[in-house]
């Protein structure tokens, strides 16, 4: 008679583990409620110096991203400052490499202006 009790005990444990496993998956899974995370941009932080920004511009435009938009005549050339060009470079780099860099900061408001679009 001990044998049926052993089987019943094993089945109960297995069902409990299955239920626990299902519960954990449902609470860990990302809810599919239609919420879309807000868009983000990466721009120069207030603490970033002109020298740091120029260094990043040189790095990024040295083959990491296409910098024609911040060249003379480009849509994002003005303002022709390390902060202006640096913000555009940081965001373009962020889009490509998913890295905002230590001199950048994530913002939730589109920094586009005039014909200069941050996409």
N, C-alpha and C positions, 0 to 999 in steps of 0.2 A: 504494500500500500504506500510505502514511502516513495516509490517510483513515480506515480501520477502527480504527487505533490511537488516533486522535483521538476517535472515537465511544466507544471502550472507555474511554478516559481520562475523558471527560465523564460517562459512566454511573457509573463508579467514584466520581467526586467527588460526584455527586448522591446515590448510595446512602450514601456516607459522611456527607454532610450530613444526610440523613434519619435515619440511625442516631444521629448526634450530637443532633439535635433531639429525637428520641424519648427518648434517655437523659436529656437535660436536663429534659424535662417530668416524667419519672418521679421524678427526684430532688428536683425543686422542689415537686411536688404534695404537698399535705397527705395523709399516709397515712390511709386509712380503716380503722383497726384497732379501731374501737369505743370508743376512749378518749374520754371526755367531760371537758373541762377542769373543774377543781374550781369550785364556785360561789364567788363573791367578793362581798364587801360593802365599802362605803366608810364609815369612821367617823372621828371627830375624831382627829387625830394628838395625840400626847402634847405636842408643842410648840405646838399651837394655843392661843391665849389666849382668855379669855372674851370679850374685845372683838371679836376676829376671828370667833369663833363666833357671837356675837350679830349681827354685821354680815352673816354668811352667812345666818343665820335670817331676818333682815329682807329680804335680797335674794331668797332662795328663796320665802319665803312672800308676797312681794309680787307674786304672779301666776305664778311659775314652777312651783310644786308645790302640791298640796292639803295644807294643814297642819292640818286638823281633828283629826288624831290626837294632836297635841301641844298642843291647846287644853284648858282645864280640862274634866275629865270624859272626855277622850280616852284611848284605850288606852296611849298613850306619853307622857302628860303628866308622870307621875312617873318619874324624878326631875325636878323642875322646876328644871333648871339649864341654863346655856348649853351645857355639854358633853353632857348627856343629849339635849336638843332638837336641838343641832347635829349630833350623830351621826345621829339619825333623818333630819334634813333632808339631810345630805350623802348618805346612802344612797339616799333617795328621788330626789334630784336625779341621782345616779349612774345609777339605773335608767332615768330618763327621757332624760338627755342624754349618757350614757356618759362622764362627766367627774367625777373624784373631787376636783377642786379641790386647790389647794396646801396647804390646811389639813387635808385628809383623808389617810387612809392606807388602803390595800387590806388587808383581812383575809380569811382563809380559814375562819374559824370564825364561825358564825351568831351575831350579837350579840343576837338576840331574847331577851326575858325576860318572864315572866308572860304577860299578854295582849298585850304589845307585840311585834308580829311585824315583822321586817325582811323584806320580800318583794321 
